[in-house]
């Protein structure tokens, strides 16, 4: 398949995030010679963990969805025979939304969730049931229609009560970085079906376990993983990829290159403006990244009475104007805190909390990180966890610049490109037509959302490439 060369690969994947690891596993399983080059010292991207002062913290991703029997994560882990290597528990409720008047739990049992919503909003009882029936049983025709709709259009189709619509919108804002008026209906639906209605899954040992078992399986299939390996350029001749140039190893030849990293970096830095077609350059100039996040990490002395349920994502909604909450996050000032998500780890020893924030600049966060950290702690203590400060023995935070530094995502974007209607499902960000042998996968493709989404994109990219190579990709062996 490849040219005869000692260091030639059939495929090089840039980035060992979940999408890159899944893609690498399926390619290597099919017999291809695959290299994954990762600039960080451990695999996982945003799905990593770290240790400080005896505490284990999840860096950003803190749970995942899509692990129902026919869910993407279940199919992928079974298809790679990894479901027996990893112990996954589902925390119930997966999400809790708290507003000035209401507390709504999202249970594994959808009927229980509906009962709470219907009890809180009796006038919307029938519409609530119809809405969740639509989310869980959409037809192919529905999906086509949704491509031109926002999630607000979908909510307005079913509900009249603005408070209920706000309660249903806060996980969309937190997990997608956009209000319902801007996020595509399809993306909003995926957040619900994969994050809330089938969410709350967590691997025993922390989120780092997930990329670690994928990386180990990739090696068992014959793949090579090089950590702390920064790719500087994608080598191209006659509009065809020839390999990559890494900072440490120089030129590494390959028939295919798959970028599982920031799309701007892929096109403008790895390829360069002389190679990228004018139409895509113009598109890139106008593309908008998602908001980033500020993540708070707290180690506590013990599990105490006012803490929320372990493993549940608790969303605090201070008032019901979602559009204003989004604008506040988009233009956030140092102590300008309103909505947030807070979660007690399954071991009851740590707390993770995050708010959506813009990137601003490296200097801004160097100057304001500590003020932001302290303000965030006080806001959580005031609204969600009384007496929190009495139990903190360790505190740290990651800023949007931290997110950029560890992943090189453009402006520390938390979700790739912003999931607006105009930026949804753009094929140029999966398989650019102007160059042969280059693919993109992961959350910068404009198709993916969250861990189940990027995992599926990794699978789908491998499937497309193997079909092109006329290699076997049997459903029996993939899980799909």
C-alpha positions as CSV (number, residue, x, y, z in Angstrom):
1,X,0.0,0.0,0.0
2,X,2.7,2.4,0.9
3,X,6.0,3.4,-0.8
4,X,8.9,1.3,0.3
5,X,10.5,3.5,3.0
6,X,11.7,2.6,6.5
7,X,9.6,5.4,8.1
8,X,6.7,5.5,5.7
9,X,3.2,5.2,7.2
10,X,-0.1,4.6,5.5
11,X,-1.7,7.2,7.6
12,X,-0.5,9.9,10.1
13,X,-3.0,11.3,12.5
14,X,-2.2,14.7,14.1
15,X,-3.7,14.8,17.6
16,X,-4.5,12.0,20.1
17,X,-7.8,13.3,21.2
18,X,-10.7,10.8,21.3
19,X,-11.5,11.3,17.6
20,X,-7.9,10.7,16.6
21,X,-7.5,7.7,18.8
22,X,-10.8,6.0,17.6
23,X,-9.8,6.7,14.0
24,X,-6.4,5.3,14.6
25,X,-7.7,2.1,16.2
26,X,-10.0,1.3,13.3
27,X,-7.3,2.0,10.6
28,X,-4.7,-0.1,12.5
29,X,-7.2,-2.8,13.1
30,X,-7.8,-3.0,9.3
31,X,-4.1,-3.5,8.8
32,X,-2.9,-0.1,8.0
33,X,0.4,1.2,9.3
34,X,-0.6,4.2,11.4
35,X,1.2,6.9,13.4
36,X,-0.5,9.2,15.8
37,X,1.5,12.3,16.7
38,X,0.4,14.2,19.8
39,X,2.0,17.4,21.0
40,X,1.0,16.8,24.7
41,X,2.7,14.3,27.0
42,X,-0.5,12.3,27.4
43,X,-3.4,11.4,25.0
44,X,-6.9,12.6,25.3
45,X,-7.1,16.3,24.4
46,X,-9.8,17.8,26.6
47,X,-10.5,14.3,27.9
48,X,-7.6,14.1,30.3
49,X,-7.0,14.0,34.0
50,X,-4.1,15.3,36.2
51,X,-3.0,14.9,39.8
52,X,-2.2,17.7,42.3
53,X,-1.5,17.4,46.0
54,X,-3.0,13.9,46.2
55,X,-6.2,14.8,44.3
56,X,-7.2,13.6,40.8
57,X,-9.0,16.2,38.6
58,X,-10.6,15.8,35.2
59,X,-9.2,18.6,33.1
60,X,-12.3,19.6,31.1
61,X,-14.5,16.6,30.0
62,X,-16.0,15.3,33.2
63,X,-18.5,12.6,31.9
64,X,-19.8,11.4,28.6
65,X,-23.0,10.2,26.9
66,X,-24.0,7.9,24.1
67,X,-23.4,4.7,26.1
68,X,-26.9,3.2,25.8
69,X,-26.9,-0.1,24.0
70,X,-27.2,1.4,20.5
71,X,-25.3,4.6,21.4
72,X,-22.2,5.6,19.5
73,X,-19.8,5.2,22.5
74,X,-21.2,1.8,23.3
75,X,-20.9,0.6,19.7
76,X,-17.3,1.9,19.4
77,X,-16.0,0.5,22.6
78,X,-17.7,-2.9,21.9
79,X,-16.4,-2.8,18.3
80,X,-12.9,-2.4,19.6
81,X,-13.5,-5.0,22.3
82,X,-12.8,-2.4,25.0
83,X,-16.0,-2.6,27.0
84,X,-14.5,-5.3,29.2
85,X,-11.4,-3.3,30.0
86,X,-13.1,-0.3,31.3
87,X,-15.7,0.0,34.1
88,X,-18.3,2.6,33.4
89,X,-20.9,3.8,35.8
90,X,-23.9,6.0,35.1
91,X,-24.6,8.7,37.6
92,X,-28.3,9.4,38.1
93,X,-29.5,12.1,37.8
94,X,-26.9,13.1,35.2
95,X,-27.9,16.8,35.3
96,X,-29.8,19.0,37.8
97,X,-31.0,22.5,36.8
98,X,-31.5,25.0,39.7
99,X,-33.2,28.3,39.1
100,X,-34.7,30.8,41.6
101,X,-38.0,28.9,41.6
102,X,-37.3,25.4,40.3
103,X,-35.1,22.4,40.7
104,X,-35.4,19.9,37.7
105,X,-33.5,16.6,37.7
106,X,-32.7,14.8,34.4
107,X,-33.0,11.1,35.4
108,X,-32.0,8.0,33.5
109,X,-35.7,7.2,33.6
110,X,-37.2,9.8,31.2
111,X,-40.7,9.3,32.7
112,X,-39.3,10.6,36.1
113,X,-37.8,13.7,34.3
114,X,-41.1,14.3,32.5
115,X,-43.0,14.0,35.8
116,X,-40.8,16.7,37.4
117,X,-41.3,19.1,34.4
118,X,-45.0,18.5,34.2
119,X,-45.4,19.1,37.9
120,X,-43.5,22.3,37.7
121,X,-45.2,23.5,34.5
122,X,-48.7,21.8,34.4
123,X,-49.9,24.0,31.6
124,X,-47.1,22.6,29.4
125,X,-47.6,19.0,30.4
126,X,-48.7,17.6,27.1
127,X,-46.2,19.7,25.2
128,X,-43.4,18.5,27.4
129,X,-44.2,14.9,26.5
130,X,-44.5,15.7,22.8
131,X,-41.1,17.5,22.9
132,X,-39.2,14.6,24.4
133,X,-41.0,12.1,22.2
134,X,-39.7,14.2,19.2
135,X,-36.1,14.3,20.6
136,X,-36.0,10.5,21.2
137,X,-37.9,9.4,18.0
138,X,-37.2,11.8,15.2
139,X,-37.7,10.7,11.6
140,X,-35.2,11.2,8.8
141,X,-37.5,13.9,7.4
142,X,-37.3,15.7,10.7
143,X,-33.6,15.8,10.5
144,X,-33.7,17.4,7.1
145,X,-36.1,20.0,8.2
146,X,-33.9,20.8,11.3
147,X,-30.9,21.7,9.2
148,X,-32.5,25.1,8.6
149,X,-33.8,25.7,12.1
150,X,-32.4,26.9,15.4
151,X,-33.0,25.2,18.7
152,X,-35.1,28.2,19.6
153,X,-37.4,27.4,16.7
154,X,-37.8,23.9,18.1
155,X,-38.5,25.2,21.6
156,X,-41.0,27.7,20.3
157,X,-42.8,25.0,18.3
158,X,-43.6,23.2,21.6
159,X,-43.6,25.7,24.5
160,X,-45.1,29.0,25.5
161,X,-43.7,29.5,29.0
162,X,-40.4,31.5,28.8
163,X,-39.2,30.1,32.2
164,X,-39.5,26.5,31.0
165,X,-37.7,27.3,27.7
166,X,-34.9,29.0,29.7
167,X,-34.6,25.9,32.0
168,X,-34.3,23.7,28.9
169,X,-31.8,26.1,27.3
170,X,-29.2,26.4,30.0
171,X,-27.5,23.0,29.2
172,X,-27.5,24.0,25.6
173,X,-25.7,27.3,26.5
174,X,-23.3,25.5,28.8
175,X,-22.5,22.5,26.6
176,X,-22.6,24.4,23.3
177,X,-21.5,27.9,24.1
178,X,-24.5,29.4,22.3
179,X,-28.1,30.4,23.1
180,X,-30.9,28.6,21.4
181,X,-31.4,31.5,19.1
182,X,-28.0,30.9,17.5
183,X,-27.3,27.2,17.8
184,X,-28.6,24.8,15.2
185,X,-31.5,22.7,16.1
186,X,-29.6,19.5,15.1
187,X,-26.7,20.4,17.5
188,X,-29.1,21.3,20.3
189,X,-30.9,18.0,19.8
190,X,-27.6,16.1,20.0
191,X,-26.7,17.8,23.2
192,X,-30.0,16.6,24.7
193,X,-30.0,13.1,23.4
194,X,-26.2,12.5,24.0
195,X,-25.5,14.7,27.0
196,X,-28.7,14.7,29.1
197,X,-31.1,11.9,28.1
198,X,-28.3,9.5,27.8
199,X,-25.6,11.1,29.8
200,X,-23.8,10.8,33.2
201,X,-21.4,8.0,32.3
202,X,-18.0,8.0,34.0
203,X,-15.1,5.6,33.8
204,X,-13.7,4.2,37.0
205,X,-10.4,5.9,37.7
206,X,-11.2,9.2,35.9
207,X,-11.7,10.4,32.4
208,X,-8.0,9.7,31.5
209,X,-8.9,6.0,31.5
210,X,-10.9,6.4,28.3
211,X,-8.0,7.8,26.1
212,X,-5.6,5.5,27.8
213,X,-7.4,2.3,26.9
214,X,-7.9,3.5,23.3
215,X,-4.2,4.3,23.1
216,X,-3.3,0.9,24.4
217,X,-5.6,-0.8,21.9
218,X,-4.2,1.2,19.1
219,X,-0.7,0.0,20.0
220,X,-2.0,-3.6,20.2
221,X,-3.3,-3.3,16.6
222,X,0.2,-2.3,15.6
223,X,-0.2,1.5,15.7
224,X,2.5,3.8,16.9
225,X,1.8,6.7,19.3
226,X,4.4,9.5,19.7
227,X,3.6,11.8,22.5
228,X,5.3,15.2,23.0
229,X,5.6,15.3,19.2
230,X,4.6,18.7,17.7
231,X,3.8,18.6,14.0
232,X,4.9,21.8,12.3
233,X,3.8,21.2,8.7
234,X,1.9,18.9,6.3
235,X,4.1,18.2,3.3
236,X,2.3,18.5,0.0
237,X,3.4,17.9,-3.6
238,X,1.2,18.4,-6.7
239,X,-1.9,18.9,-4.4
240,X,-1.3,15.6,-2.7
241,X,-0.1,15.0,0.8
242,X,3.3,13.3,1.3
243,X,3.5,13.3,5.0
244,X,4.3,15.6,7.9
245,X,7.2,17.5,9.3
246,X,7.5,17.2,13.1
247,X,9.6,19.5,15.3
248,X,11.4,16.5,16.8
249,X,11.7,13.9,13.9
250,X,11.7,16.0,10.8
251,X,9.9,14.7,7.6
252,X,7.8,11.6,8.1
253,X,6.3,10.2,4.9
254,X,2.7,9.0,4.7
255,X,0.0,8.3,2.1
256,X,-2.7,10.0,4.1
257,X,-2.8,12.7,6.8
258,X,-5.7,13.0,9.2
259,X,-5.9,16.2,11.3
260,X,-7.7,15.7,14.6
261,X,-6.7,19.2,15.7
262,X,-7.6,22.9,15.3
263,X,-8.9,23.5,11.7
264,X,-7.3,27.0,11.4
265,X,-3.9,25.5,12.4
266,X,-4.5,22.7,9.9
267,X,-5.1,25.0,6.9
268,X,-3.2,28.1,7.7
269,X,-0.1,26.7,9.5
270,X,0.3,23.1,8.5
271,X,-0.7,23.7,4.8
272,X,-0.3,27.5,4.3
273,X,-2.1,30.1,2.3
274,X,-0.3,29.2,-0.9
275,X,-1.8,25.7,-0.9
276,X,-5.3,26.3,0.5
277,X,-7.8,27.3,-2.1
278,X,-9.1,30.9,-2.1
279,X,-12.7,29.9,-1.4
280,X,-11.7,28.1,1.8
281,X,-9.3,31.0,2.9
282,X,-12.2,33.4,2.6
283,X,-14.4,31.0,4.5
284,X,-11.8,30.6,7.3
285,X,-11.6,34.4,7.6
286,X,-15.3,34.5,8.6
287,X,-15.5,31.4,10.7
288,X,-16.2,31.9,14.4
289,X,-14.8,29.6,17.1
290,X,-16.9,28.6,20.1
291,X,-16.5,30.2,23.4
292,X,-13.8,28.8,25.7
293,X,-14.2,27.8,29.4
294,X,-12.8,28.8,32.7
295,X,-12.5,25.6,34.9
296,X,-12.2,25.6,38.7
297,X,-10.6,22.7,40.4
298,X,-11.2,22.3,44.2
299,X,-9.9,19.6,46.5
300,X,-12.0,19.2,49.7
301,X,-11.2,17.8,53.1
302,X,-14.3,15.6,53.2
303,X,-17.8,15.0,51.8
304,X,-20.1,17.4,53.7
305,X,-23.8,17.8,54.0
306,X,-24.4,20.8,51.6
307,X,-22.7,19.2,48.6
308,X,-24.8,18.1,45.6
309,X,-25.0,14.5,44.5
310,X,-21.7,13.0,43.5
311,X,-21.4,12.6,39.7
312,X,-24.3,14.9,38.8
313,X,-23.8,18.1,36.7
314,X,-25.5,20.9,38.6
315,X,-26.5,23.9,36.5
316,X,-27.2,27.2,38.2
317,X,-29.6,29.5,36.3
318,X,-29.8,32.9,38.1
319,X,-32.6,34.3,35.9
320,X,-34.6,33.4,32.8
321,X,-33.1,35.7,30.1
322,X,-30.8,33.2,28.2
323,X,-29.9,35.8,25.5
324,X,-28.6,38.2,28.2
325,X,-26.7,35.3,29.9
326,X,-25.0,34.5,26.6
327,X,-24.0,38.1,26.0
328,X,-22.7,38.3,29.5
329,X,-20.5,35.2,28.9
330,X,-19.4,36.5,25.5
331,X,-18.3,39.8,26.9
332,X,-17.3,38.5,30.3
333,X,-15.4,40.8,32.8
334,X,-13.3,39.5,35.6
335,X,-16.0,39.1,38.3
336,X,-18.9,39.0,35.9
337,X,-20.3,35.6,36.9
338,X,-23.8,34.4,36.4
339,X,-24.6,30.9,35.2
340,X,-22.2,27.9,35.7
341,X,-22.0,24.2,36.1
342,X,-20.6,22.5,39.2
343,X,-19.9,18.8,39.8
344,X,-18.7,16.8,42.7
345,X,-16.4,14.0,41.5
346,X,-17.6,10.4,42.0
347,X,-15.0,9.8,44.7
348,X,-16.4,12.8,46.7
349,X,-12.9,14.3,47.1
350,X,-12.9,17.0,44.4
351,X,-15.2,19.6,42.8
352,X,-15.0,20.8,39.1
353,X,-16.9,23.9,38.0
354,X,-16.9,25.8,34.7
355,X,-18.2,28.9,33.1
356,X,-18.2,29.9,29.4
357,X,-15.7,32.7,28.7
358,X,-14.1,34.4,25.7
359,X,-10.4,33.8,25.0
360,X,-9.4,37.5,25.4
361,X,-5.6,37.2,25.6
362,X,-2.8,35.4,27.4
363,X,-1.9,38.6,29.3
364,X,-5.5,39.1,30.4
365,X,-5.7,35.7,32.1
366,X,-2.3,36.1,33.7
367,X,-3.5,39.3,35.3
368,X,-7.0,38.2,36.2
369,X,-6.9,34.4,36.8
370,X,-6.7,34.6,40.6
371,X,-9.4,37.3,40.9
372,X,-11.7,35.2,38.7
373,X,-11.0,32.0,40.7
374,X,-11.9,33.7,44.0
375,X,-15.0,35.3,42.6
376,X,-16.1,32.0,41.1
377,X,-15.7,30.2,44.4
378,X,-17.7,32.8,46.3
379,X,-20.5,32.7,43.7
380,X,-20.8,28.9,44.0
381,X,-20.8,29.2,47.8
382,X,-23.5,31.8,47.7
383,X,-25.8,30.0,45.3
384,X,-25.1,26.2,45.3
385,X,-22.8,25.0,48.1
386,X,-23.0,26.8,51.4
387,X,-19.9,26.6,53.6
388,X,-17.8,25.6,50.6
389,X,-14.8,27.7,51.7
390,X,-14.6,25.9,55.1
391,X,-13.7,22.6,53.3
392,X,-11.3,23.6,50.6
393,X,-7.7,22.3,51.0
394,X,-6.6,22.8,47.4
395,X,-7.7,25.2,44.6
396,X,-6.5,25.8,41.1
397,X,-8.0,26.8,37.8
398,X,-7.6,26.5,34.0
399,X,-8.2,29.6,31.9
400,X,-9.0,29.8,28.2
401,X,-5.3,30.3,27.6
402,X,-4.6,27.0,29.5
403,X,-7.1,25.3,27.1
404,X,-5.2,26.7,24.2
405,X,-1.8,25.8,25.6
406,X,-2.6,22.1,26.2
407,X,-4.6,21.5,23.0
408,X,-3.6,24.4,20.6
409,X,-7.3,24.9,19.8
410,X,-7.9,28.3,18.2
411,X,-8.7,30.8,21.0
412,X,-9.0,27.9,23.4
413,X,-12.3,27.0,21.9
414,X,-14.2,24.5,24.0
415,X,-16.4,23.1,21.2
416,X,-14.6,23.7,17.9
417,X,-16.4,26.0,15.6
418,X,-19.4,27.7,17.1
419,X,-22.5,25.5,16.2
420,X,-24.4,28.2,14.3
421,X,-26.6,27.4,11.3
422,X,-24.2,28.8,8.9
423,X,-21.3,26.8,10.3
424,X,-23.0,23.4,10.6
425,X,-22.1,20.4,8.4
426,X,-19.6,22.0,6.1
427,X,-17.9,19.2,4.1
428,X,-14.8,21.4,3.5
429,X,-13.9,20.7,7.2
430,X,-14.1,16.9,6.7
431,X,-12.6,16.2,3.3
432,X,-11.1,19.2,1.6
433,X,-11.6,18.8,-2.2
434,X,-8.6,20.8,-3.2
435,X,-6.0,18.3,-1.9
436,X,-5.7,14.6,-2.1
437,X,-5.0,12.4,0.9
438,X,-6.0,14.9,3.6
439,X,-8.9,14.4,6.0
440,X,-10.1,16.1,9.2
441,X,-11.8,14.5,12.1
442,X,-13.0,15.5,15.6
443,X,-14.9,18.5,16.8
444,X,-13.5,21.0,14.2
445,X,-15.3,19.1,11.4
446,X,-18.5,21.1,12.1
447,X,-20.4,17.8,12.5
448,X,-19.4,16.7,16.0
449,X,-20.5,17.5,19.5
450,X,-19.0,16.1,22.7
451,X,-17.2,12.8,23.3
452,X,-19.8,10.6,21.5
453,X,-19.7,13.1,18.5
454,X,-15.9,13.2,18.1
455,X,-15.7,9.4,18.6
456,X,-18.2,8.8,15.8
457,X,-16.3,11.2,13.6
458,X,-13.2,9.2,14.2
459,X,-15.0,6.1,13.2
460,X,-16.6,7.7,10.2
461,X,-13.3,9.1,8.9
462,X,-11.7,5.7,9.2
463,X,-14.7,4.1,7.4
464,X,-14.4,6.5,4.5
465,X,-10.7,6.1,4.1
466,X,-10.8,2.3,4.3
467,X,-13.6,2.3,1.7
468,X,-11.3,4.4,-0.5
469,X,-8.5,1.8,0.0
470,X,-11.0,-1.0,-0.6
471,X,-10.1,-2.6,2.8
472,X,-12.6,-4.6,4.9
473,X,-14.7,-2.6,7.3
474,X,-17.3,-5.2,8.3
475,X,-20.2,-4.2,10.6
476,X,-19.5,-7.3,12.6
477,X,-16.1,-6.0,13.6
478,X,-16.8,-2.3,14.0
479,X,-19.9,-2.4,16.3
480,X,-22.0,-0.5,13.7
